[in-house]
């Protein structure tokens, strides 16, 4: 009797030829004519060796990625491919170089997740022929040379400064518009009358000062001499 652990399946060969698949648990085999091969069917992780890839805009980037996969056809993955893990890694590296090489650096940085999904779809077709399903491809890290990092940093700083200048210029324009609107309001007859009254009130607060408030207009018309004389007589009382 032999046991197969949970997360595995057993492949039994008889006289060297595949015979049947057994589920986890105890299984009885003939040690003379049969052999049990245990196959891991859990999701597995394969680290893809770092690659230097040239983007469409001729920038060399260092790519670190990882592949998640699991076996869906144990017999095909075991007997149809000599080393399914190595085959998956090689296929992933080739696909990475091809797909990333067709994109500019900015697109690679901004759409990392979408590019990983595209790579997964391309790899999954051949992988299924090997009895494997590719769950996902994750681009873990994108690094550049020191010179390129400094160049990107300078470009980002210049962009921020330009945006700051635009905001400052817009603020000045808005301020000028508000000042112009305020000036237009202050030049109206009503505003000028209010300023006139405020000035006269301030003068009246001074000691030994007599101030006669005389409206410059009444009902939109200038005061007549008679009206002015009446105001003066009222002030003397």
Long-range contacts (C-beta under 8 A, 24 or more apart in sequence): 1-26, 1-27, 1-28, 2-26, 2-27, 2-28, 2-29, 2-36, 3-27, 4-36, 4-38, 5-38, 7-40, 7-41, 7-42, 8-38, 8-39, 8-40, 8-41, 9-38, 9-39, 9-41, 9-74, 10-36, 10-37, 10-38, 10-39, 11-36, 11-37, 11-38, 11-39, 11-74, 11-75, 11-78, 12-36, 12-37, 13-37, 18-75, 18-79, 21-74, 21-75, 37-78, 39-71, 39-74, 39-77, 39-78, 40-71, 41-70, 41-71, 41-72, 41-74, 42-70, 43-68, 43-69, 43-70, 43-135, 44-68, 44-69, 44-70, 44-85, 46-85, 46-88, 46-89, 46-92, 48-89, 48-92, 48-93, 48-96, 49-89, 49-93, 51-93, 51-96, 51-97, 53-96, 53-97, 53-100, 53-101, 54-101, 55-100, 55-101, 55-103, 55-104, 55-105, 55-108, 56-101, 56-102, 56-103, 56-104, 57-104, 57-105, 59-105, 59-144, 59-148, 60-144, 60-145, 61-100, 61-105, 61-108, 61-142, 61-143, 61-144, 62-141, 62-142, 62-143, 62-144, 63-96, 63-100, 63-139, 63-141, 63-142, 64-139, 64-140, 64-141, 64-142, 64-143, 65-92, 65-96, 65-116, 65-137, 65-138, 65-139, 65-140, 66-137, 66-138, 66-140, 67-92, 67-123, 67-134, 67-136, 67-137, 67-138, 68-134, 68-135, 68-136, 68-137, 68-138, 69-127, 69-132, 69-133, 69-134, 69-135, 70-132, 70-133, 70-135, 71-131, 71-132, 71-133, 72-128, 72-131, 72-132, 72-133, 73-131, 73-132, 74-131, 75-131, 76-129, 76-130, 76-131, 77-130, 77-131, 77-132, 78-131, 80-130, 80-131, 81-130, 81-131, 84-130, 84-131, 84-132, 87-130, 88-123, 88-127, 88-130, 88-132, 88-134, 91-123, 91-126, 91-127, 92-119, 92-123, 92-137, 95-119, 95-122, 95-123, 108-142, 109-142, 112-139, 112-142, 115-139, 189-217, 210-235
